[in-house]
């Protein structure tokens, strides 16, 4: 269905009717509880119309190559917003959707238990999918975050790319490829880092897929939520969603040790408990992958150390030096063709890097990165210069995305 011709009248009638039945005296939590109660009493045909209308907006993402959609809350001002190649803009529709009507539209996505969790925590991460259609047989999957915006419900959904990129598309050196493979490195921690929307999940899925296709093993993925679902090929691949299949990342990691794993994937190292548990399970002889919201290899190391208490830092530093194998920090940079291209910093943990971590001389690692090209190491600035030299990005874009502006300018000056 084309979104330019879809009528919002049916969902406006359904949502408006439900809202009109809720007393104006009900505010805040009571108001949202009442929406949920009345939705559970609504006939399934009307609920299906609400869901299918939202699905239509989600399917439109493919047509415009959007990565994200935003719906509901005061911030959306009644519009459906999309992020296309890094920039957000609203969709033109025949009418705007009032906030209370989008409250109903979004509550309709939830199960009873999901709604209880959402209202208790005022936030909910979950996965969502649209069943395959008769035309292409594809299942569309999305990573969703539901939250409150001035007591109204707001939603962001990110489209999950179900087509895994081939490993060679990462463009990493053979030494880095070995570090990421269970075939060559039986244990050790590899980190994929970057800000939100930098493609960390896609890179991690590519690495998981490469191991799944080349090694006979058991891979346990713990994520919040589960995004891409891997089919077992040469490896048994388990998917455990935090909140649905396991209580927390920490519990999932500890439980994985009793599940005979070869590779353990921790979707996000988001708190001190998860970080220390991840280091412990890696130190026990497992190959582990995880993600961090950091923009460089050095920042990743400093973030891990900074997350733990001061009296624990020396112990964590030593353990990190022992288990860290590889760090890939990445960004999606606006390219000259109006799209985006991957820029990455890659650190292979050599004996010199381990010594720098142990001795708390993390600032020395940048120099090792810049001089480690024979092992596949590269700084973000060097990779941005490569993209500029190859005509893929502008000089301004390279400079704006550099972590080390001074070094980026020096690299440009060498060209003059």
N, C-alpha and C positions, 0 to 999 in steps of 0.2 A: 504493500500500500504506500502511495506517495504522500509524504507528510505535508506537501503543499496543498493537497486536496482533502486531507482528513478533516472530518468535522469533530469539533470538540463538544458539540451540543449534547450528545448522549452522556458523556462522562460528567458534564456540568450539571445535567439534570439529576443524575444519580447522586453525585456528591452534594449538590445543593439540597436535595431532599433529605439526605441523612443529617446534614448540618442544621437544617431548619427544625429538626426534632430534638436537638440538644439545647437545654435551657441556657440562656445567656449568662446565668449566674455561675455556671460551671467553668472554671478557669484552670489553667496550669495542668497538673497531673490528673485531676479529676476529668478534665475535658478530654485528654488523650485516652484515658481508660474507657470513657464513654464511647468514643469513636470506635475503639477496638471491640467493645461489647456489641455495638449495633452492627458492625461489619460481620461479626460471627452469626448474627441473626439474619443478615441480608441473603436474598436468594442467590444461588450460585451463578445464574445467568448474568446478573448485574456485576458481580465480582469479576467474572470473566471479561466483560466489556472493559472494566477498569484496567485489568492486567494487560489485555491485548492492546489497548491504546498506548500504555507506557511502552510495551514491547515495540510498537511501531516507531516510537521516538528512538529507541535503542537501535533498531535495525537501520535507521537513517544514518547512524554513525559510519557504517560501511560506505555509504554513497559519498559522503563528504570527507572520508579518511580521518574522522575524529578519534581521539584517544579517550576523551572523557565527556560525560554529560552531567549537568547540574540541574536539579529540579527542586522547587519548593523553598520555603523560608522567605524572609523579608529581602534577603540579598538578591534573589532572582527576579524580583519585581514582576512576578507573574509570567515570566518568560522561561523557555527551555534554552539552556546555554550549552554550547559545545566548545571543546578545545580542539582546534585543528592546527597541526604543526606548531604547537606551543602557544597559540593565541586563542583567547576565549571571546566568543561573540554569541548573541542570542539568535534563535530561529524566528523567522517571521511567521506568525500564526494569525488566524482570523480574529481571535480575541485573546486577551490575557486570561490566565488562570488565577483566580483569587486564592489567597494564602490558605484559607480554611478548606477549600476544595482540594488543594494539593496535599493538605494534611491527610485527608481521606484517601486520596490516590496512593500515597506512600505507605500509610498504615496497612493498606490492602495487600502489600507485598509480604507482610510478616505472618508467621505462624503465632499461635498463642504464646508459646515459650519464648520466641524471639521478641515479641512485644513486651513481655514481662522483663526480659533482660534489658531491652532498650530503655524502658521507663525507669528502671532501677539505676542504670549507669549513665543515662542520657546520651548514649552513644552505642552504636552497634556495627561491628564488622561482619559481613557475611558474603557468601558467594551467591550468584544468581545465574540462571541459565534459561535460554529459550530453546525449546525442543526443535529438532531438525525439521525443515519443511520438505515438501515433496520435490521442490526444484533442485536443490543441491545436496540435501541430506546432511547439512552441517548443523552441529550444535553450537550455539553462541553462548559464551560464558563471560561473566562480568564480575569484577571485584567491587563490592559495594560498601559504602560507609554512610550510615544514617545518624543524624545528629540534630540538635536543637539550635535554632537561630531565633533569638527573642521569643522563645517558647513555641515556635512553629517548627514543623518537621522539614528538614532539608536533606537532600540526597546527592551524593556524588557516586557515579559508577564509572569504572574504568574498563574498557574493552580488553579482554584477555586474548592475545594472539594465540590461536590454537594451532597455528602452523609453526612448528619449531624450526628456527634457522639452523642451517648446517654449521657444524663446529668450525669449519674453515672460514666462515663469514666473520668470525671474531678477529681474524688476522693476527693471531698470537704466534710468537716464536716457538719452535719445537721444544725448547726447554720448558717453556711455560705450559705447553700442551701436556708434557709429561707430568708436571707438578699437579695438574688438574685431573689426571687419570689414575684410577685405582690400580691399573695394570703396572704402573711404574712407581707410584707413591702409595704405599698401603695405609699410611696414617698421616695425620697432619691437618691443620686448619687452613682453609682457603676462604678469603673474604671477598665478596662482591659489594662494592660500596658506591654511593652516589645519593644525590638529593632525590626527593620524591619526583617521579616521572622521568628518571634518567635511564630507564630500561634495565634496571638491576634484575628484575624477575625474568625477563626474556633471556638475558645472558646466563642466569643460573639454570634456567630450563634447558638451554642449549648444552651446558656442561653435564647436567643430569642425563640428558638424552644420549650424549656421546658415551658416557659410562654404561648406560643401559644397553647400548648396541654393541659394545666391545668387550664387556667383562661379565662373567658369570658370578652374580653377587646378589645381595639383599640391600635395597635402598629404602630408607625410612624418611619420609618428608613430613615435617611438622611446620604448619603454616597457619596464618590468621589473616584472611581465609585461604583455603586451598584455591589456587587459580587454575593453571593448566593441569589436567589429569594425564599422567603418563601411562601408556599401555606397557605392560611387562613384555620385554623382548628377550634379552639374554639374562636380565636381572628380574627378581621379584621386586616390584615397586609398591610400597605402601604409602597411603596418603592419610594424614591425621590432622584434622582441622581443630584448632584451639577453640574451645567453647562448645564444640559439637562432638568430637571424638576423644578429646583429652582436655583436662582442666586448664593447663598452661604450657608454655614452651618448656619451662623447667621440668614439669612432670613428664612431658612427652620425651624429653631427652633422657631422663633417668629411666623411664620405662623402656625406651628403645634398647638399652643395654641388655635387657632380658629377652629381646626379640631376635637375637642372632643377626645383628646388622653388620654390613661392611662399610656402608656409607650412611651418615646421618646428616640430614639437611635441616638446619634451624632457620626458619623463614626470616626472623629478625632478632638481633641481639639488642633487645630494647631496655633491659634493666640489669642491675648488678647480679641478681640471682641467675638469670639466664646466661650471662657472660661467664661467671665462674663455673657454672655447670657445664657449659660448652667446652671450656678449657679442660675440665676434669675428664669428660668423656673422650676428648681427643687424646689426652695424656694417657688414657687407658688402652690406646692402641687402635683407635678408629679414625677413618678418614671423614672429616667433617667440613661442611660448607655452611656459611652464614652470610647475612647481609647487615650493613650498617648505613645509617644516614650521614655519611661523611663524604667530603669531596676530594680527599687525597689519601695516599698511603700513610703518610706521617700523622695526619689528623685521625686516621682510623686507630692507629696504635695509641695515640694520646687519649682518644675517647674511651677506649677500653680501660686504660689505666685510671682515667679520671672518674669513671663510673663507680669504682670500688672505694671503700673507706681507706683513709690514709694508712692505717695500721695493716691493711691487707695489700697495699700496692707493691711492696717489694716481692712478696710471694707470687702475686699475679704477674708481675713483670718477668720473673724467672720462668714461670710456666708458659707465658706467652712466647718468650724467646725460644723455648724448647719445642713448641708445637706449631707455631706459625710457619706456613709454607709459601703462601702467595697472596698478594692483595691486588685486585683489579678495581680501580676507582674510575668511574665513567660519567660522562655528560652527553646529553643530546644537544648538539649545537646547530643553530639555524644555518642552512646552507644556501648557496647562491641560487639554487633552483627553486627556492621557496619552501623546501622541506627541511628535514633535519638529518644530521649525520653523527655517528658515534665518535667521540673522542675519549681516549682512555689513558690512564696512568697505570703502569704495571710494575709491581715489585716482586722479585723472586728473593726469598729469604736465604741469603748466603751466610757462611760463618761470620763474615764481617758485619752483616746486618744483625745477626743474633747477638754479637758482642755489643753493638751499639744499643740494642734494646736492654740487655742485661745491665749495662753501665749507665743507663738513663741518658744516653746521648742521641736521642731520636733525631735531633737537628742535623746530625751527620749523615742521615740516610738519604737526604736529597742529592747530595754529591754522588753517593753510590748509585742512585737511580740514574743520574745523568750520564754516568760513565759505564753503565752495565749493559750496553746495547748488544754485546756479544752473547749475553744470556737472555736476551729478550726484554730487558728492562727499559722503560721509557718514562720520562716525566710527562705530566699533562701539557706543559709548555712545548716540549719537543713534538708531541703528537699533534697539537694545534698548529704548529709550524708546518708539519707534514701535510696537514689538510689544506693549509693556505698555499703551500708550494704546488700542490696538485690541482689548484684552482677550484676547490670545493667550498671554501669559506672565505669571507673577507678578512682583511687585516684587523678591522675593528672588532669583528666577532671573535677572532682569535684572542685579542687583547682582553676583551670583556669577560671571556670565559677562563682566562688564565688564573691559576691559584697564586702564582708568583709573578706579579706584574713587572717587577724589575727584571727578572730573568727573561720574561717574554720580550721585553723591549730590547734586551741585549741580543737575543736571537734575531730579531728584526734588523738591528744595527749591523749584524754580521753580513746581511744581504746587500747592504749599501756599499 
